[in-house]
Amino acid sequence: MPVRDIVTWNSMIGGYVNCGNLESAWELLNGMRRFGFMVDGHTFGSILKGVASKGCIDLGLQAHSLIVKTGYGGNVYSVSALLDMYAKCDRVEDAYLVFQRMPERNSVSWNALIAGYAKARDRDTAFLLLEYMEREGVRLDDGTLSPLLTLLDDPDFYELTMLIHAKIIKLGLSSDNTLCNAIITSYSECGSIEDAKQVFESTSSTRDLVTWNSMLAAYVAHNQGAFAFELFRVMRALGFEPDIYTYTSILSACFDDAHLNQGRSLHALVIKRGLEQLTPISNSLMGMYMKSTKIYLEDAIKIFESMDVKDNVSWNSILTGFSQYGLSEHSLKFFRMLQFCSLEPDHYVFSAVLRSCSDLATLQLGQQVHALALQSGFESNNYVASSLIFMYSKCGILEDAQKSFEVTLKDTSITWNSIIFGYAQHGQGRAALDLFFLMRESNVKLDHITFVAVLTACSHAGLVEEGCSILKSMESDYGIRPRMEHFACGIDLLGRAGRLEEAKALIETIPFEPDGMVWKALLGACRSCGDIELATQVASRLLELEPEEHCTYVLLSNMYGHLKRWDEKARVKRVMRECGVRKLPGWSWIEVNNAVHSFNAEDHFHPCFEEVYKVSEKLTVEIKNLEKAINLELICDLGCVD
């Protein structure tokens, strides 16, 4: 162009910003000034928009300096863009300072500040600003209310969500897509799928892809897979082409065998659309196969290995999957592979790997991972600390588990539950109970896992009255309705104490149909109390529920053997054989010189098996001699008493 004016320069700067090329836009800003053109409010508006989208706070500070230097500190357009930039760059305090000094405030500046506090999860300040905004008579719009709705993500905020919804209707904004999408998500996260569905149905003429995705995500979050699949089908029939968010949502609904066929069909559709190499979709496919059954683990591994770009979610998924299925050696092997990548492990990775160290009871390796977590600054993270507590407890080092607990903020139930479980596993029921009461006094929100932990502690330590009292008071005192696992803990508690009749009575009070976990607890109680007749009845019920579960057959067979009822024992073995049920061999691990050795009963594959058996036989002889010595000492003591 032979002649350029300020509009020309601003157009080019705005164009580069809109294309995401902040570097070129900044070079043009400098060139504009070199050629003697004065920057104006439009220039600052564009450049600050680019800075906000890229999060380049250093350039933002330079732009702020230039605004002050050129006298645009009183320009509403420039200062609103400056406020928005600070808010989006997570400098909400600076945004507030800019807001306070604004000579004139409009709805854009109010909305930017509210959005900044919403992003920072400062719920109180965000809603206080809404109150001030209304008091000053500034009109609310979608930019005001949408950020606030993102903060309403818990059942405790259901009534507040309804109030915001009523305000939306009152302002005549109920047909605004942005608000409708936000209110659907908010109702869902507050626990009301019905309200979310009503809002969705009211948008039939104005729905966009985000509306469909919001409702789809709501169904998935509430485990209503059938509705999610039907919604997906209708959405496509109406001509809406699914995007990444659609596929990741619907794939996360395919987590059990009932929906796995749809999941495989979706996998085929992803391949047909050419989307299989998109990392978020590959992660969702991998998660789908990981969350089903172990037989599909190979499919997940194939997807992982075929991915061109693996992010932290990819590694988290594969490591967590290995940990959940007990393939701890694979988890540690893949963690070693991750260390050769450019990605830095995050707290999910450390948590999964530490769980694998727990399963293998590899103390030395666990300590090395602990050192890496400490070096990366994740030691005090709740999830990492929880896994550290679990690992040290499993390895028998309760003191180090307590130290890992002490370095956390202790503001959520995650680490409290882990340390209570740790003391429970070590039979220190009183210490676990003390922690439970301290947790309550610290106003930490208790959850259902907390009660499983404390009931387990009572069971292992024989604190029957304390455990029964806690179980009875769960709903009345803590507002947590007992689940199946809590009743199973209660039955185990009573069974270990020999109170079989009370355990039977407890089952009758369960307000839903008992599952295999509860009946197994009662079967264990029958074994402890030696009641073979009741054990036979319970085992029959269990075999109806879980005919392939080998534990029931083995437990019943051992009880018959202990009572020398050989015919019944042989019958159980025969039924087990006819049903094709095999007892899974138990495995043992031992860590020697930072190497893990694994073997099972009658194992002859380990290169040192002869030496292992020699040591095992020697230990067995020593145990028997020790037992004889203890019995002899008891007899002598009784003789002295007589």
N, C-alpha and C positions, 0 to 999 in steps of 0.2 A: 504494500500500500504506500503510495507517495505521501499521503497525509494520514497521520494517526491522531486520534483525540483520546480523551480519558475513557470514553465509552468503549473504544476499541480495545484498549488495554484491559479494562474490567471484564469485557466479554471473553477475552482469551484466558484471563486468570480464572474466571468462573468456569470456563470450559474444561481447563485442566483439572480443577478441583472436582468437578462432576465426574470426570473420568478416573478419579483416584490418583492422579499424578501430582502430588503435593510438591515434589521437588521442582518440577518445571514451573508450577504456579509461583513458587517462591522466587525462582530465578527471574521470572517476568516482573514480579513486584520490585525486585532490586533494579532491573533494567528500566522500568517505568520511572523510578525515582532518579536514576542516572540521567535520563533524557529530560529531566526537569518537570515531569508531570506530577501534580499534587495528588496523593492518594485521598480517597473520600470514604464515606460510609459504606458504599457498595463494595469497594476494594477490601476493606476490613471484614465486611460480612462474608465475602467469598473465602478469603484466606483463612479466617478463623473457623469456618465450616470445615475446611480441609484439615486444619490442625486437630479439630475435635474428632473427626472420623479416624485419623491416624494415631491419635493419642500422643502427638509430638509436643510435649509440654514446653520444651526448650524454645521451639519456634513460637509457641503461644506467648511465652514471656517476652520474647523480642517484639511480637506484634503489639502486646500491651504497652510496652515502652514507647513504641512508635505512635500509638493512639494518644498517649499523654503528650508526647513531644509535638505532635501536629495539631493538638488542640481539639481532638475529637472525643475527649473524655465526657463531653456533655451530649454527644450525639446518641439518640436513643437506639438507632439501628446498630451502630458500632458496639455500644456498651452491652446491648442484649446479646449480640453474637459473642462478645467477650465472656459474659456470664455463662452462656451455654457451653463455650469451650472449656472453661474451668470445671463446670459440673460434669461434663462428659470425660474429662481427663482425671476424674476422681480427686479433684481439688475443691471439694464442696465448701470448705471454709473460705477459700479465696473467692469463690462464686458469691458467697453471702456478703463478703466485704464489698464487692463490686455492686451488688444489689442495694446495699445500704446507702451507697454514695450516688445512686442514680438520681438525676434531677426529675426524671419522669419514668414511671413504671407502667408498662402495659401488660396484657395477658401473656405475651410471649416471654417476658422476663420472669413473671410469676411461675409460668409453666416450666421454664428451664430450671429454676431453683427447686421446685417441687420434684421434678424428674431427677435432679442431682441427689437430693436426700433419699428419694426412693431407691436409686441405684446403690446408695451407701447403706441401704436397709435401716435407715433411721426413721422408723415409723412415726414416732411421736412428733418429731419436728416437721415431717412432711404433712401430717394432718393438722398441725398447729398453723402452718402456712396456709392451708386451705381455709381454715377459720378466718385468718386475717384477710385473706383475699376476698372472701365473701363480705367481710365487714367493710372493706373499702369499696364495695360495689363493683368489682371487676367481674366481668361475665366469665363463667366457667365454660370450658369446651372439652373436646375429646383429649386435647393435650394436657389438660389439668387432671382429669379423672383416670385416664388409662394408666399412668405410672402408679397412682395410689392403689389401683386394683391389683397390681403385681405384688403388693405387700400383704394382701389378704389371702394367705395360703395355708390357713390352719382352721380346724373346726371352731376354735375359740373366736374367730372373726366372722362367723356366719351372719350374726345380726348386723354387724357393721357393713358387710357386703350387701345385705338387703337394703340398708339405709342409702348406700351409694347408688344402688340400682333404682331406688325410688327417686333419688335426686336426678338421675339420668332421664327417667320418664318425665319428671316435672319440668325439666329444661327442654323437653322436646328433642332429645338426642337418642331416643331408643332405636332409631333406624340407622344410626351411625355404625358402620362396620367395625371400626377400630374398637369402639366401646363394647359392642356386642361380643366380639371375639374375646376381649379381656374379661367380661363378666361371665362368660361360659367357663373360662379357665378358673376364675376365682371361685365360682360356685362349686366346681369340681374339687378344687383343692380344699375347700371348706367342708367337704363331705357330702354335698347334696347333688347327686347326679340328676335327680328329677328336676331341680330348678335349672340346671345347665341345659337339660333337654328342652324345657319349656322356652328358654331364651332362643335356643337353636331353631325350634319350630316356628318361632315368631319372625325369623329372618328369611323365610322361604323365598322372598322376592329380591333380596339384596345380598345373598350369600356370595362370598368370594372363597378362594382356595384356603385362606387362613381360617375362615369360619368352619369349613369342613375339617381341617386339621385339628382345630381346637376341640371340636366335639369328638373326633376320633381319639385324640389323646385322653379325653375325659373318660370315655368307655374303657380304654386300656388301663388307665389308672385305677378304675374301680373293678377290674377283673371281669368285665362284661365283654368277653371276646366275641361271642355270637353277634351282639349288636354292632361291635366294631367292624366285623367282616361284612355284615349287611350294609352298613353305612358306606364302607369302601366300595361295595358293588354298585350301590345307587349313585354314588359320587361319579364313578367312571361312566355309568350309563347316561348321566346327564351331561357328559362332555367335559368334566373337569379332569385335567391330566395331573396325576399324582406327582409331587415333587419329593425331594429328599426327606423332608419332615414327614410326609405322608407314609413313605415306605418304612422309615425307621420306627414310626409309631405302630403301624399295623404288624410289622415283624416282631415287635416286642410282645404282642399278644399271643404269639405262637410258642408258648413255653411248655405245653404238655402234649401228651400223645393224642388227645382228642383234636387238637388244632394243628398237629404237625403236618398233616397232608396239605392243609391250606398254606402252611409255611413253605413247603416244598414247591407248591404251585406259584407262590409269590417269588420264590427264588428263581423259578423259570421265567417269570414275567420280568424280573430285574435283568436277567441275562438278555432277554428279548429286546428290552429297551436300551441295552448297552450301558447299564448303570452299575455293573458288578464291581468295577474298579474304583468307584467313589468310596472313599474311606469310611464315612459315616454309615453307608448302606452295608458295606462288608462287615463293619463292626456289629451291626444289628443282626445280620445273618449268622455271624459267629456266635453272638449271644443267644440267638434262638436255638441253635443246635446244642450249645453248652447247657441251656436250662431245661432241655428235654431229658433224655436218658443217656446213659453212658455209651450206648451203642452208636450214638451219632457224634461222638467225640472226634472220630476221624474226619468227619465232614468239616467240623470247626477248624481242625488243624490244617486241612487242605486249603480252606479259605484264607486262613492266616498266612500260610506260606506263599499263596498266590498273590497277595496284596503287594502292589507296587510301592505304596506309601503307607507305613504303619505309624499311627500316632500313639499317644499315651493310653487312649481308650483301648486300642487293639491289644497292647501288651497287658493292660489290666485285665481284659476279658480272658485272655488265654491263661494267664497266671492264676487268676481266681478260679477258673474252671478246673485246672489241674488240682488246685488245693481242695476244692469242694468234693472232687471225686476220689480224693486220697492218693492221687498220682504226684506225690510230693517230690519224688526224684526228678520228674519231668519239669515241675515248677522251678526247681533250683537250676536245672540245666538251661531252661529258657531265660531265667534271670541272668545267668552268665552271658548268654547271647546278647541280652539287652545292654549289658555293660560295654559291649563293643560298638554300640550304635551311638549316634549323636544325641539321642534323646536322654534327658535327665529323668531318672525314676521319680515318680511322685508318691504321695502318701498311700495311694491305693496299691501300688506295686510293693512297697515295703510291707504293708499290712498283709498282703497275700503271701509273700515269701516268708515272713516271720511265722505265719500260720503253718506253712509247710515245714519249717524248722521245728515247730511244736509237735507236729504229727510224727516226725522222725526222731524227736527228742535229741536233736543235734545241737548241744549247748555251744560248742566252739564256733560252729558256723553261724548260729543265732547271734552270738556275741559280735561276730564280724559284721553281720547285717545291721546290728544295733549301732556299731561304730559308723557305718555308712549313713544310716538314718540321722545320727547325731551330726555328722559332717554336712549333711544336706539340710539341716535345720528342721527335721520332721519329728524329733524325739518327743516333743510335747504335743504333737497332733493327736487328737483323741483316738483316731483309728489305729495309728501306729503304736501309741502307748498301750492301747487295749491289746494289740497283738503281742507286744513285748511282755505285758503282764501274763498273758496266756502262755507264752513260750517259756518264760522263767518258771512259772508254776508247774508246767508239764515236766520241766527238767529238774524239778525239786528244789529250786533256788528261790524260795518265797521271799527272802530278804531283798533280792534284786527286783522281784515283781513289785514289792512295796515301794522301792525307790522309783521305779518307772511310773507308778501311780502318783507319787508325790510331786513329780515335775509337771503334771498336767494342771489345767485350770480348774478341773473338777466341777464344771458348770453343766455337764450333761450326764446322763445315766450310763454312757458307753463305758467309760473307764471304771466307774463304780461297780457296774455289773461284773466286769472282768475280775476285779480284785476280790469281790465277794465269792465268785466261783473259785478263785485260786485258794482262798482259805477253806472253802467247802471241800475241795479235792484233797486237802491235807488234813481233813478231819477237825479243823479248828472252828467248830460251830459257834462258840461264844464270840470269837473275834469277828466272824462273819456277821453275826447278829448286831454286834456293836457298830460295825460299819453301816449296816442297814439303817439303824436308828440315827446314826450321824448323818447319813445321806438325807434322811427325812428332815432332820433339824436344819440342814444346810439349804433347804428349799429346792433341792434338785428334783426335777420331775421324775417320778418313778414310772416304770413301764412293766409290761408283762414279763420281760426277761429278768427284771430285778427280782420278781417273786419266785421265778423258777430257781434263781441262784440261791435265795435265802431259804427256800423250802428244801433244796438239795443239801444245803449246809446243815439244817436241822435234822434231816434224815441221816446223814453220815455221822453226825455227832450224837444221835439219840435224844435230841431235844424235842420230844413228842408234843408236850403241852404247848411249847412256844410255837412250833410249826402249825399245829391245829388252830391255834388262836389267830395266827397270821392268815391262814387260808380262809377262815370264816370271816375275817374283817376286810378282806381285799376289796369287795364291792362297796360295803357300807362306809369304810373309813378312807379308802383311797380312790374309789370310783373306777376300779378296774375289775371287770367281770372275769371270774376264773375261766381259763381255757382248758382244753383237754390235758395239756402238759402239767397244769397245776394240780388237777385231780390225780394224775399219774404220780406226781411227787408225793401227794398226800397219802395215797395207797401204799407207796414204797415206804414212807415214813412209819405208818402204822404196822406194816408187815415186818419191818426190821425190828420193831419193838415187840413182836409177838402178838399184836392185837388184831388178829385176823377177822374176827367178827365185826369190829369197827371198820376195817378196810372194806368188807363186803357191804356194810351199811352205807359207806361213803359212795360207793358206785351207784347205789340206788337213788342218791340225791342228785346225781349229775343230770342237768336239764336237757341233755342231748344224748344221742346214741353213742355209747362209748366205742372208741376205735381200738385198733390193735395195741397201741401204746399203753392204754389203761389196763387191758386184759393181761398184757405181759407183766405189768407191775403187780397185778394180783397173783399171777402164776408164780412170780418170784417170791411173793409173800407166802404162798402155799408151800413152797420149797423150804423157806426159813422156818415155818411152823410145822412142817412134816405132815400136812393134811393132803394125803394122796387122793382121797375121794373128790374133794373140791378141785384139786389140781387137774384131775381127769375131765371134770365138767368145763373148767376154764379152757383147758387145752382144746377140747372139742369146739368150743366157740371160736378160739383163735384160728384153728385149722380151717374153719369155714370162711373166716375173714381173709386169712393169709395162708393159703394152702402150700405156697412155695417157700415159706419162711422156715429155714432149717432150725432156728433157735428153739422153737416150740417142741419139735420132735426130740432134740438133744436133751433139753431140760427134763421132759417127761420121762425119757428113757433112763436118764441118770437117777431120777427119783425112784423109779421101779427097781433099778439095780441096787440102790442104797438100802431098800427094804427087802432085797433078795426075792423079789417077785419076778423071776426070770421069764416066765411065760409072757407076762404083759410087756416086759422089756423087748423080748423077741418080736412080739406083735407090732410094737411101735417101729422097730427097725425094718420089719417087713413092709409096713405101710409106707414108710419113708422111701424104701427102695422102689416099691411099685409106682409111687408118684414121681419118681425121678429126682427126688430132692437129695442133694449131697451137702454134707457139712463142709463149710468153707474152712480151710486150714488157717490157723492163727499164725501171724508173722511177728517176729521180733527184730528190733533194730538195736545196734550198739555202735557207738562212735569211738573209734580208736585212732589216735594220732590224726585227727581231723578228717578221717575217712569213715563213711557209713557202711556197715556190714548188715545185711538182712538175711534171715533164714527162718524156716518153719520147722515144725516137729518132723522128725525122721528125715531131715534134709541131708542129702549126700552130695549136693552140687557145689557147696562152698569149698573153695580150695583148702581151707583149714578145718574141714569138718571133723577130722579125727582128733585134732587138738581140742576143738570145742567140746566134743563128747567126753574126752578125758577130764577136762576141767569141770564139766557138768556133773559127771559121776562123783568126782572128788567133793564137790559142793553138796551133793545129795547126801553123801556119807556124813559130812560134817553137820548138816542140818539134823539128821537122825540122831547123831551122838548128842547134839545140843538139846534136842527134844527129850532124850532119855535123862540127861543130867537135870533138866528143869523138872521133869516128873519125879525124879528121885528126891530132889530138894523139897518139892511139895509134900511128898510122903513123910519126909523127915520132920517138916514143920508141923504136919498134922499129928505125928507121933508125939512131938513135944507138947502140943496142946492137950492131947489125951492124957 
